[in-house]
């Protein structure tokens, strides 16, 4: 299933256009990207973040991990996946990563 145009953003990286979005959850957010013009293989990056709890615990937020994803991060994620062999034009299961600190770690597919 393609990423919705309504709830996503475009970015150009390595001379190609990609569509990306963030999906929130309780203790993490998930970054998802695919090529903008074709629905093919995606990349997914799981990122530890308490951003979804911000409004629940406001104003006591000093102990929360409020990690947000910036366009610079998006470009880094996409470039790394391309270097690791991600081909966004092919079909298949997503390339999965986990962000640990500032380091992107590839998760092996089962």
PyMOL commands that set and color helices and strands:
alter all, ss='L'
color gray80, all
select helices_A, chain A and resi 51-57+71-83
alter helices_A, ss='H'
color red, helices_A
select strands_A, chain A and resi 9-13+16-24+28-35+43-48+95-100+103-107
alter strands_A, ss='S'
color yellow, strands_A
deselect
rebuild
show_as cartoon
